[in-house]
Amino acid sequence: MKRRSLLKVGALGLAAMLFSGVALNAKSNDAVNFPKDKQKALLLSSSGYKDTGYLNHALPWLKEFVEKNNLKGKKVAFIPYAGVRKTYEQYEAQVAKALESLGLQIVSVHRGNAVDIVKSADAIFVGGGNTFELVNQLYNNNLVELIAKRVSEGIPYVGWSAGSNVAGATMKTTNDMPIVEPKSFNTFNIFPHQINPHFISGKPVGHNGESREERLEEFLIVNPTTIVYALPEGVALLIDGKKAKVLGVDKNAPLLKLENKKEIQKIAIGSEFNY
């Protein structure tokens, strides 16, 4: 009887462990979702526009964002993980130099414990590069839910390129090569729709593959209830609570809204909308 009891207890324990593991895995795949009312974010399509130099085209927007959110002299946690072709030190220095005129204290999260740096920061900036590696390292360093939570509490967020893509619901509309496999495609969900940065319409001469419109159409066929916002170069989204304003260098290059089986909607530079 004792042996049977031990076997029964062991079996129950194993079942509980297996069930717990399944539940944990299921939970890890749930989308991050915090309240949107206090969010303040600036999401840039890219770090450059034509030949204007690194982040130069966005400096007026960034200056206004910094002033409005009283960030001068404050600590900014910089996320360098997308910068595969440069070291984190090089990336930190590049951003610090580009934004020197804004008077920010930029500290890359690789300088210490990433969680502690993000927790103590007054703002969070996420740079561009490879989105797969960015998301991979965000999960490895336990930053996805933390950053989403801090932004929901009102901590300002700035992202460009991959840093804007991950501000959306998932990273599935990135343009990047999957050089690593992250734990999940779910990202910050600050802007609860899909973001496609670096949007270029049509096909270059001699290109026989799919256009960006066709690639996004494929995404919407497989994910028919989602909405994709495509940001051409020089376009940005300014998020204030549940409202978004479209910023842009060229008024002839508007924000694009794509939905399944619908015509692409053009949203003019300067427009505001609730999401």
C-alpha positions as protocol buffer text, in pm:
chain_id: "A"
residue {
  index: 1
  type: MET
  ca { x: 0 y: 0 z: 0 }
}
residue {
  index: 2
  type: LYS
  ca { x: 280 y: 238 z: 87 }
}
residue {
  index: 3
  type: ARG
  ca { x: 448 y: 173 z: -247 }
}
residue {
  index: 4
  type: ARG
  ca { x: 121 y: 236 z: -431 }
}
residue {
  index: 5
  type: SER
  ca { x: 67 y: 556 z: -235 }
}
residue {
  index: 6
  type: LEU
  ca { x: 416 y: 677 z: -322 }
}
residue {
  index: 7
  type: LEU
  ca { x: 364 y: 595 z: -689 }
}
residue {
  index: 8
  type: LYS
  ca { x: 31 y: 779 z: -684 }
}
residue {
  index: 9
  type: VAL
  ca { x: 185 y: 1085 z: -520 }
}
residue {
  index: 10
  type: GLY
  ca { x: 471 y: 1077 z: -769 }
}
residue {
  index: 11
  type: ALA
  ca { x: 234 y: 1053 z: -1064 }
}
residue {
  index: 12
  type: LEU
  ca { x: 22 y: 1339 z: -931 }
}
residue {
  index: 13
  type: GLY
  ca { x: 334 y: 1549 z: -876 }
}
residue {
  index: 14
  type: LEU
  ca { x: 457 y: 1480 z: -1230 }
}
residue {
  index: 15
  type: ALA
  ca { x: 117 y: 1568 z: -1374 }
}
residue {
  index: 16
  type: ALA
  ca { x: 112 y: 1891 z: -1175 }
}
residue {
  index: 17
  type: MET
  ca { x: 458 y: 1981 z: -1301 }
}
residue {
  index: 18
  type: LEU
  ca { x: 363 y: 1908 z: -1661 }
}
residue {
  index: 19
  type: PHE
  ca { x: 38 y: 2106 z: -1629 }
}
residue {
  index: 20
  type: SER
  ca { x: 226 y: 2394 z: -1469 }
}
residue {
  index: 21
  type: GLY
  ca { x: 476 y: 2395 z: -1755 }
}
residue {
  index: 22
  type: VAL
  ca { x: 200 y: 2404 z: -2015 }
}
residue {
  index: 23
  type: ALA
  ca { x: 27 y: 2689 z: -1835 }
}
residue {
  index: 24
  type: LEU
  ca { x: 352 y: 2882 z: -1810 }
}
residue {
  index: 25
  type: ASN
  ca { x: 424 y: 2840 z: -2181 }
}
residue {
  index: 26
  type: ALA
  ca { x: 73 y: 2949 z: -2271 }
}
residue {
  index: 27
  type: LYS
  ca { x: 106 y: 3256 z: -2049 }
}
residue {
  index: 28
  type: SER
  ca { x: 439 y: 3353 z: -2205 }
}
residue {
  index: 29
  type: ASN
  ca { x: 269 y: 3372 z: -2543 }
}
residue {
  index: 30
  type: ASP
  ca { x: -4 y: 3610 z: -2424 }
}
residue {
  index: 31
  type: ALA
  ca { x: 16 y: 3963 z: -2562 }
}
residue {
  index: 32
  type: VAL
  ca { x: 136 y: 4234 z: -2323 }
}
residue {
  index: 33
  type: ASN
  ca { x: -154 y: 4469 z: -2253 }
}
residue {
  index: 34
  type: PHE
  ca { x: -147 y: 4764 z: -2014 }
}
residue {
  index: 35
  type: PRO
  ca { x: -371 y: 5075 z: -2001 }
}
residue {
  index: 36
  type: LYS
  ca { x: -301 y: 5330 z: -2275 }
}
residue {
  index: 37
  type: ASP
  ca { x: -430 y: 5653 z: -2114 }
}
residue {
  index: 38
  type: LYS
  ca { x: -93 y: 5790 z: -1991 }
}
residue {
  index: 39
  type: GLN
  ca { x: 129 y: 5680 z: -2279 }
}
residue {
  index: 40
  type: LYS
  ca { x: 369 y: 5928 z: -2441 }
}
residue {
  index: 41
  type: ALA
  ca { x: 568 y: 5797 z: -2736 }
}
residue {
  index: 42
  type: LEU
  ca { x: 742 y: 5914 z: -3051 }
}
residue {
  index: 43
  type: LEU
  ca { x: 776 y: 5642 z: -3314 }
}
residue {
  index: 44
  type: LEU
  ca { x: 1003 y: 5723 z: -3610 }
}
residue {
  index: 45
  type: SER
  ca { x: 1007 y: 5524 z: -3932 }
}
residue {
  index: 46
  type: SER
  ca { x: 1384 y: 5548 z: -3945 }
}
residue {
  index: 47
  type: SER
  ca { x: 1697 y: 5710 z: -3804 }
}
residue {
  index: 48
  type: GLY
  ca { x: 1753 y: 5908 z: -4121 }
}
residue {
  index: 49
  type: TYR
  ca { x: 1581 y: 6077 z: -4410 }
}
residue {
  index: 50
  type: LYS
  ca { x: 1758 y: 6089 z: -4747 }
}
residue {
  index: 51
  type: ASP
  ca { x: 2103 y: 6243 z: -4683 }
}
residue {
  index: 52
  type: THR
  ca { x: 2019 y: 6451 z: -4376 }
}
residue {
  index: 53
  type: GLY
  ca { x: 2235 y: 6247 z: -4137 }
}
residue {
  index: 54
  type: TYR
  ca { x: 2170 y: 6034 z: -3830 }
}
residue {
  index: 55
  type: LEU
  ca { x: 1845 y: 6142 z: -3657 }
}
residue {
  index: 56
  type: ASN
  ca { x: 1886 y: 6497 z: -3789 }
}
residue {
  index: 57
  type: HIS
  ca { x: 1547 y: 6510 z: -3960 }
}
residue {
  index: 58
  type: ALA
  ca { x: 1379 y: 6416 z: -3632 }
}
residue {
  index: 59
  type: LEU
  ca { x: 1560 y: 6665 z: -3405 }
}
residue {
  index: 60
  type: PRO
  ca { x: 1276 y: 6924 z: -3410 }
}
residue {
  index: 61
  type: TRP
  ca { x: 1026 y: 6655 z: -3308 }
}
residue {
  index: 62
  type: LEU
  ca { x: 1262 y: 6514 z: -3047 }
}
residue {
  index: 63
  type: LYS
  ca { x: 1335 y: 6860 z: -2906 }
}
residue {
  index: 64
  type: GLU
  ca { x: 963 y: 6931 z: -2866 }
}
residue {
  index: 65
  type: PHE
  ca { x: 908 y: 6585 z: -2716 }
}
residue {
  index: 66
  type: VAL
  ca { x: 1191 y: 6636 z: -2464 }
}
residue {
  index: 67
  type: GLU
  ca { x: 1065 y: 6981 z: -2365 }
}
residue {
  index: 68
  type: LYS
  ca { x: 703 y: 6876 z: -2335 }
}
residue {
  index: 69
  type: ASN
  ca { x: 796 y: 6583 z: -2111 }
}
residue {
  index: 70
  type: ASN
  ca { x: 1056 y: 6779 z: -1907 }
}
residue {
  index: 71
  type: LEU
  ca { x: 1338 y: 6539 z: -1995 }
}
residue {
  index: 72
  type: LYS
  ca { x: 1631 y: 6781 z: -2019 }
}
residue {
  index: 73
  type: GLY
  ca { x: 1907 y: 6662 z: -1788 }
}
residue {
  index: 74
  type: LYS
  ca { x: 1713 y: 6342 z: -1714 }
}
residue {
  index: 75
  type: LYS
  ca { x: 1826 y: 5980 z: -1747 }
}
residue {
  index: 76
  type: VAL
  ca { x: 1735 y: 5795 z: -2066 }
}
residue {
  index: 77
  type: ALA
  ca { x: 1765 y: 5416 z: -2075 }
}
residue {
  index: 78
  type: PHE
  ca { x: 1887 y: 5332 z: -2425 }
}
residue {
  index: 79
  type: ILE
  ca { x: 1820 y: 4986 z: -2570 }
}
residue {
  index: 80
  type: PRO
  ca { x: 2104 y: 4902 z: -2818 }
}
residue {
  index: 81
  type: TYR
  ca { x: 2017 y: 4537 z: -2883 }
}
residue {
  index: 82
  type: ALA
  ca { x: 1918 y: 4579 z: -3249 }
}
residue {
  index: 83
  type: GLY
  ca { x: 2262 y: 4710 z: -3344 }
}
residue {
  index: 84
  type: VAL
  ca { x: 2414 y: 4385 z: -3466 }
}
residue {
  index: 85
  type: ARG
  ca { x: 2686 y: 4540 z: -3685 }
}
residue {
  index: 86
  type: LYS
  ca { x: 2824 y: 4762 z: -3409 }
}
residue {
  index: 87
  type: THR
  ca { x: 2906 y: 4718 z: -3043 }
}
residue {
  index: 88
  type: TYR
  ca { x: 2670 y: 4844 z: -2777 }
}
residue {
  index: 89
  type: GLU
  ca { x: 2934 y: 5100 z: -2678 }
}
residue {
  index: 90
  type: GLN
  ca { x: 2953 y: 5230 z: -3035 }
}
residue {
  index: 91
  type: TYR
  ca { x: 2575 y: 5249 z: -3061 }
}
residue {
  index: 92
  type: GLU
  ca { x: 2543 y: 5435 z: -2731 }
}
residue {
  index: 93
  type: ALA
  ca { x: 2808 y: 5685 z: -2841 }
}
residue {
  index: 94
  type: GLN
  ca { x: 2643 y: 5736 z: -3180 }
}
residue {
  index: 95
  type: VAL
  ca { x: 2305 y: 5817 z: -3024 }
}
residue {
  index: 96
  type: ALA
  ca { x: 2457 y: 6037 z: -2751 }
}
residue {
  index: 97
  type: LYS
  ca { x: 2641 y: 6242 z: -3014 }
}
residue {
  index: 98
  type: ALA
  ca { x: 2335 y: 6276 z: -3239 }
}
residue {
  index: 99
  type: LEU
  ca { x: 2116 y: 6393 z: -2949 }
}
residue {
  index: 100
  type: GLU
  ca { x: 2381 y: 6601 z: -2769 }
}
residue {
  index: 101
  type: SER
  ca { x: 2188 y: 6924 z: -2820 }
}
residue {
  index: 102
  type: LEU
  ca { x: 1889 y: 6787 z: -2625 }
}
residue {
  index: 103
  type: GLY
  ca { x: 2078 y: 6772 z: -2294 }
}
residue {
  index: 104
  type: LEU
  ca { x: 1991 y: 6410 z: -2209 }
}
residue {
  index: 105
  type: GLN
  ca { x: 2181 y: 6162 z: -1993 }
}
residue {
  index: 106
  type: ILE
  ca { x: 2182 y: 5859 z: -2223 }
}
residue {
  index: 107
  type: VAL
  ca { x: 2277 y: 5533 z: -2054 }
}
residue {
  index: 108
  type: SER
  ca { x: 2276 y: 5208 z: -2250 }
}
residue {
  index: 109
  type: VAL
  ca { x: 2124 y: 4917 z: -2060 }
}
residue {
  index: 110
  type: HIS
  ca { x: 2436 y: 4707 z: -2122 }
}
residue {
  index: 111
  type: ARG
  ca { x: 2620 y: 4927 z: -1868 }
}
residue {
  index: 112
  type: GLY
  ca { x: 2476 y: 4734 z: -1576 }
}
residue {
  index: 113
  type: ASN
  ca { x: 2167 y: 4539 z: -1481 }
}
residue {
  index: 114
  type: ALA
  ca { x: 1923 y: 4617 z: -1764 }
}
residue {
  index: 115
  type: VAL
  ca { x: 1613 y: 4581 z: -1546 }
}
residue {
  index: 116
  type: ASP
  ca { x: 1750 y: 4820 z: -1282 }
}
residue {
  index: 117
  type: ILE
  ca { x: 1851 y: 5077 z: -1544 }
}
residue {
  index: 118
  type: VAL
  ca { x: 1505 y: 5072 z: -1704 }
}
residue {
  index: 119
  type: LYS
  ca { x: 1335 y: 5091 z: -1364 }
}
residue {
  index: 120
  type: SER
  ca { x: 1533 y: 5401 z: -1266 }
}
residue {
  index: 121
  type: ALA
  ca { x: 1511 y: 5580 z: -1602 }
}
residue {
  index: 122
  type: ASP
  ca { x: 1305 y: 5889 z: -1679 }
}
residue {
  index: 123
  type: ALA
  ca { x: 1259 y: 5785 z: -2043 }
}
residue {
  index: 124
  type: ILE
  ca { x: 1326 y: 5486 z: -2269 }
}
residue {
  index: 125
  type: PHE
  ca { x: 1477 y: 5508 z: -2619 }
}
residue {
  index: 126
  type: VAL
  ca { x: 1497 y: 5200 z: -2845 }
}
residue {
  index: 127
  type: GLY
  ca { x: 1723 y: 5211 z: -3149 }
}
residue {
  index: 128
  type: GLY
  ca { x: 1692 y: 5047 z: -3488 }
}
residue {
  index: 129
  type: GLY
  ca { x: 1870 y: 4755 z: -3649 }
}
residue {
  index: 130
  type: ASN
  ca { x: 1763 y: 4392 z: -3662 }
}
residue {
  index: 131
  type: THR
  ca { x: 1423 y: 4342 z: -3500 }
}
residue {
  index: 132
  type: PHE
  ca { x: 1469 y: 3970 z: -3437 }
}
residue {
  index: 133
  type: GLU
  ca { x: 1785 y: 4022 z: -3233 }
}
residue {
  index: 134
  type: LEU
  ca { x: 1626 y: 4320 z: -3057 }
}
residue {
  index: 135
  type: VAL
  ca { x: 1325 y: 4115 z: -2945 }
}
residue {
  index: 136
  type: ASN
  ca { x: 1546 y: 3817 z: -2862 }
}
residue {
  index: 137
  type: GLN
  ca { x: 1756 y: 4024 z: -2622 }
}
residue {
  index: 138
  type: LEU
  ca { x: 1455 y: 4207 z: -2478 }
}
residue {
  index: 139
  type: TYR
  ca { x: 1316 y: 3869 z: -2370 }
}
residue {
  index: 140
  type: ASN
  ca { x: 1656 y: 3740 z: -2256 }
}
residue {
  index: 141
  type: ASN
  ca { x: 1688 y: 4044 z: -2029 }
}
residue {
  index: 142
  type: ASN
  ca { x: 1327 y: 4040 z: -1902 }
}
residue {
  index: 143
  type: LEU
  ca { x: 1245 y: 4382 z: -2046 }
}
residue {
  index: 144
  type: VAL
  ca { x: 935 y: 4333 z: -2262 }
}
residue {
  index: 145
  type: GLU
  ca { x: 670 y: 4349 z: -1993 }
}
residue {
  index: 146
  type: LEU
  ca { x: 871 y: 4593 z: -1780 }
}
residue {
  index: 147
  type: ILE
  ca { x: 908 y: 4851 z: -2056 }
}
residue {
  index: 148
  type: ALA
  ca { x: 544 y: 4817 z: -2158 }
}
residue {
  index: 149
  type: LYS
  ca { x: 439 y: 4869 z: -1796 }
}
residue {
  index: 150
  type: ARG
  ca { x: 663 y: 5174 z: -1746 }
}
residue {
  index: 151
  type: VAL
  ca { x: 531 y: 5337 z: -2063 }
}
residue {
  index: 152
  type: SER
  ca { x: 173 y: 5270 z: -1949 }
}
residue {
  index: 153
  type: GLU
  ca { x: 261 y: 5461 z: -1630 }
}
residue {
  index: 154
  type: GLY
  ca { x: 366 y: 5765 z: -1830 }
}
residue {
  index: 155
  type: ILE
  ca { x: 740 y: 5715 z: -1887 }
}
residue {
  index: 156
  type: PRO
  ca { x: 817 y: 5866 z: -2232 }
}
residue {
  index: 157
  type: TYR
  ca { x: 925 y: 5628 z: -2509 }
}
residue {
  index: 158
  type: VAL
  ca { x: 1112 y: 5699 z: -2832 }
}
residue {
  index: 159
  type: GLY
  ca { x: 1179 y: 5439 z: -3098 }
}
residue {
  index: 160
  type: TRP
  ca { x: 1310 y: 5438 z: -3452 }
}
residue {
  index: 161
  type: SER
  ca { x: 1300 y: 5165 z: -3716 }
}
residue {
  index: 162
  type: ALA
  ca { x: 1306 y: 4836 z: -3519 }
}
residue {
  index: 163
  type: GLY
  ca { x: 1243 y: 5041 z: -3205 }
}
residue {
  index: 164
  type: SER
  ca { x: 915 y: 5160 z: -3360 }
}
residue {
  index: 165
  type: ASN
  ca { x: 820 y: 4818 z: -3490 }
}
residue {
  index: 166
  type: VAL
  ca { x: 839 y: 4669 z: -3139 }
}
residue {
  index: 167
  type: ALA
  ca { x: 615 y: 4947 z: -3004 }
}
residue {
  index: 168
  type: GLY
  ca { x: 333 y: 4777 z: -3194 }
}
residue {
  index: 169
  type: ALA
  ca { x: 131 y: 4472 z: -3096 }
}
residue {
  index: 170
  type: THR
  ca { x: 383 y: 4225 z: -3242 }
}
residue {
  index: 171
  type: MET
  ca { x: 702 y: 4232 z: -3448 }
}
residue {
  index: 172
  type: LYS
  ca { x: 541 y: 4034 z: -3732 }
}
residue {
  index: 173
  type: THR
  ca { x: 546 y: 4323 z: -3979 }
}
residue {
  index: 174
  type: THR
  ca { x: 919 y: 4387 z: -3951 }
}
residue {
  index: 175
  type: ASN
  ca { x: 1121 y: 4397 z: -4273 }
}
residue {
  index: 176
  type: ASP
  ca { x: 1420 y: 4216 z: -4122 }
}
residue {
  index: 177
  type: MET
  ca { x: 1585 y: 3877 z: -4172 }
}
residue {
  index: 178
  type: PRO
  ca { x: 1522 y: 3627 z: -3887 }
}
residue {
  index: 179
  type: ILE
  ca { x: 1885 y: 3590 z: -3781 }
}
residue {
  index: 180
  type: VAL
  ca { x: 1776 y: 3455 z: -3440 }
}
residue {
  index: 181
  type: GLU
  ca { x: 1456 y: 3305 z: -3300 }
}
residue {
  index: 182
  type: PRO
  ca { x: 1310 y: 3510 z: -3013 }
}
residue {
  index: 183
  type: LYS
  ca { x: 1095 y: 3358 z: -2742 }
}
residue {
  index: 184
  type: SER
  ca { x: 784 y: 3529 z: -2881 }
}
residue {
  index: 185
  type: PHE
  ca { x: 683 y: 3772 z: -3155 }
}
residue {
  index: 186
  type: ASN
  ca { x: 474 y: 3970 z: -2905 }
}
residue {
  index: 187
  type: THR
  ca { x: 622 y: 4310 z: -2826 }
}
residue {
  index: 188
  type: PHE
  ca { x: 536 y: 4620 z: -2619 }
}
residue {
  index: 189
  type: ASN
  ca { x: 184 y: 4678 z: -2759 }
}
residue {
  index: 190
  type: ILE
  ca { x: 215 y: 5050 z: -2683 }
}
residue {
  index: 191
  type: PHE
  ca { x: 37 y: 5120 z: -3012 }
}
residue {
  index: 192
  type: PRO
  ca { x: -200 y: 4820 z: -3026 }
}
residue {
  index: 193
  type: HIS
  ca { x: -173 y: 4762 z: -3401 }
}
residue {
  index: 194
  type: GLN
  ca { x: 97 y: 4649 z: -3642 }
}
residue {
  index: 195
  type: ILE
  ca { x: 369 y: 4892 z: -3745 }
}
residue {
  index: 196
  type: ASN
  ca { x: 568 y: 4862 z: -4067 }
}
residue {
  index: 197
  type: PRO
  ca { x: 859 y: 5110 z: -4072 }
}
residue {
  index: 198
  type: HIS
  ca { x: 1068 y: 5200 z: -4380 }
}
residue {
  index: 199
  type: PHE
  ca { x: 767 y: 5154 z: -4606 }
}
residue {
  index: 200
  type: ILE
  ca { x: 854 y: 5184 z: -4976 }
}
residue {
  index: 201
  type: SER
  ca { x: 574 y: 5151 z: -5230 }
}
residue {
  index: 202
  type: GLY
  ca { x: 604 y: 4946 z: -5547 }
}
residue {
  index: 203
  type: LYS
  ca { x: 899 y: 4751 z: -5687 }
}
residue {
  index: 204
  type: PRO
  ca { x: 1246 y: 4864 z: -5792 }
}
residue {
  index: 205
  type: VAL
  ca { x: 1324 y: 4813 z: -6160 }
}
residue {
  index: 206
  type: GLY
  ca { x: 1427 y: 4452 z: -6221 }
}
residue {
  index: 207
  type: HIS
  ca { x: 1287 y: 4323 z: -5890 }
}
residue {
  index: 208
  type: ASN
  ca { x: 1070 y: 4014 z: -5943 }
}
residue {
  index: 209
  type: GLY
  ca { x: 975 y: 3949 z: -5582 }
}
residue {
  index: 210
  type: GLU
  ca { x: 675 y: 4081 z: -5391 }
}
residue {
  index: 211
  type: SER
  ca { x: 627 y: 4451 z: -5323 }
}
residue {
  index: 212
  type: ARG
  ca { x: 578 y: 4577 z: -4968 }
}
residue {
  index: 213
  type: GLU
  ca { x: 206 y: 4615 z: -5039 }
}
residue {
  index: 214
  type: GLU
  ca { x: 191 y: 4250 z: -5145 }
}
residue {
  index: 215
  type: ARG
  ca { x: 384 y: 4133 z: -4839 }
}
residue {
  index: 216
  type: LEU
  ca { x: 151 y: 4321 z: -4607 }
}
residue {
  index: 217
  type: GLU
  ca { x: -150 y: 4187 z: -4798 }
}
residue {
  index: 218
  type: GLU
  ca { x: -20 y: 3836 z: -4726 }
}
residue {
  index: 219
  type: PHE
  ca { x: 5 y: 3923 z: -4357 }
}
residue {
  index: 220
  type: LEU
  ca { x: -353 y: 4054 z: -4351 }
}
residue {
  index: 221
  type: ILE
  ca { x: -490 y: 3746 z: -4527 }
}
residue {
  index: 222
  type: VAL
  ca { x: -340 y: 3526 z: -4255 }
}
residue {
  index: 223
  type: ASN
  ca { x: -424 y: 3778 z: -3978 }
}
residue {
  index: 224
  type: PRO
  ca { x: -754 y: 3923 z: -4109 }
}
residue {
  index: 225
  type: THR
  ca { x: -861 y: 4109 z: -3794 }
}
residue {
  index: 226
  type: THR
  ca { x: -543 y: 4315 z: -3759 }
}
residue {
  index: 227
  type: ILE
  ca { x: -461 y: 4665 z: -3883 }
}
residue {
  index: 228
  type: VAL
  ca { x: -121 y: 4763 z: -4022 }
}
residue {
  index: 229
  type: TYR
  ca { x: 11 y: 5119 z: -4017 }
}
residue {
  index: 230
  type: ALA
  ca { x: 293 y: 5166 z: -4268 }
}
residue {
  index: 231
  type: LEU
  ca { x: 537 y: 5451 z: -4210 }
}
residue {
  index: 232
  type: PRO
  ca { x: 725 y: 5577 z: -4519 }
}
residue {
  index: 233
  type: GLU
  ca { x: 1068 y: 5727 z: -4460 }
}
residue {
  index: 234
  type: GLY
  ca { x: 1045 y: 6061 z: -4283 }
}
residue {
  index: 235
  type: VAL
  ca { x: 713 y: 5978 z: -4115 }
}
residue {
  index: 236
  type: ALA
  ca { x: 652 y: 5938 z: -3742 }
}
residue {
  index: 237
  type: LEU
  ca { x: 368 y: 5874 z: -3499 }
}
residue {
  index: 238
  type: LEU
  ca { x: 336 y: 6092 z: -3191 }
}
residue {
  index: 239
  type: ILE
  ca { x: 138 y: 5903 z: -2927 }
}
residue {
  index: 240
  type: ASP
  ca { x: -42 y: 6088 z: -2646 }
}
residue {
  index: 241
  type: GLY
  ca { x: -264 y: 5857 z: -2446 }
}
residue {
  index: 242
  type: LYS
  ca { x: -501 y: 5692 z: -2693 }
}
residue {
  index: 243
  type: LYS
  ca { x: -448 y: 5957 z: -2959 }
}
residue {
  index: 244
  type: ALA
  ca { x: -192 y: 5957 z: -3240 }
}
residue {
  index: 245
  type: LYS
  ca { x: -66 y: 6246 z: -3454 }
}
residue {
  index: 246
  type: VAL
  ca { x: 106 y: 6191 z: -3789 }
}
residue {
  index: 247
  type: LEU
  ca { x: 436 y: 6376 z: -3831 }
}
residue {
  index: 248
  type: GLY
  ca { x: 627 y: 6390 z: -4156 }
}
residue {
  index: 249
  type: VAL
  ca { x: 894 y: 6566 z: -4359 }
}
residue {
  index: 250
  type: ASP
  ca { x: 713 y: 6528 z: -4692 }
}
residue {
  index: 251
  type: LYS
  ca { x: 340 y: 6599 z: -4713 }
}
residue {
  index: 252
  type: ASN
  ca { x: 325 y: 6381 z: -5024 }
}
residue {
  index: 253
  type: ALA
  ca { x: 432 y: 6075 z: -4822 }
}
residue {
  index: 254
  type: PRO
  ca { x: 144 y: 6014 z: -4577 }
}
residue {
  index: 255
  type: LEU
  ca { x: 92 y: 5741 z: -4320 }
}
residue {
  index: 256
  type: LEU
  ca { x: -81 y: 5435 z: -4469 }
}
residue {
  index: 257
  type: LYS
  ca { x: -349 y: 5225 z: -4301 }
}
residue {
  index: 258
  type: LEU
  ca { x: -393 y: 4872 z: -4436 }
}
residue {
  index: 259
  type: GLU
  ca { x: -679 y: 4635 z: -4355 }
}
residue {
  index: 260
  type: ASN
  ca { x: -782 y: 4302 z: -4501 }
}
residue {
  index: 261
  type: LYS
  ca { x: -986 y: 4328 z: -4824 }
}
residue {
  index: 262
  type: LYS
  ca { x: -997 y: 4709 z: -4806 }
}
residue {
  index: 263
  type: GLU
  ca { x: -838 y: 4983 z: -5010 }
}
residue {
  index: 264
  type: ILE
  ca { x: -525 y: 5132 z: -4855 }
}
residue {
  index: 265
  type: GLN
  ca { x: -617 y: 5446 z: -4661 }
}
residue {
  index: 266
  type: LYS
  ca { x: -384 y: 5747 z: -4673 }
}
residue {
  index: 267
  type: ILE
  ca { x: -365 y: 5952 z: -4351 }
}
residue {
  index: 268
  type: ALA
  ca { x: -227 y: 6300 z: -4416 }
}
residue {
  index: 269
  type: ILE
  ca { x: 70 y: 6451 z: -4235 }
}
residue {
  index: 270
  type: GLY
  ca { x: -60 y: 6660 z: -3946 }
}
residue {
  index: 271
  type: SER
  ca { x: -370 y: 6443 z: -3897 }
}
residue {
  index: 272
  type: GLU
  ca { x: -475 y: 6314 z: -3558 }
}
residue {
  index: 273
  type: PHE
  ca { x: -675 y: 6000 z: -3484 }
}
residue {
  index: 274
  type: ASN
  ca { x: -785 y: 5785 z: -3194 }
}
residue {
  index: 275
  type: TYR
  ca { x: -676 y: 5423 z: -3200 }
}
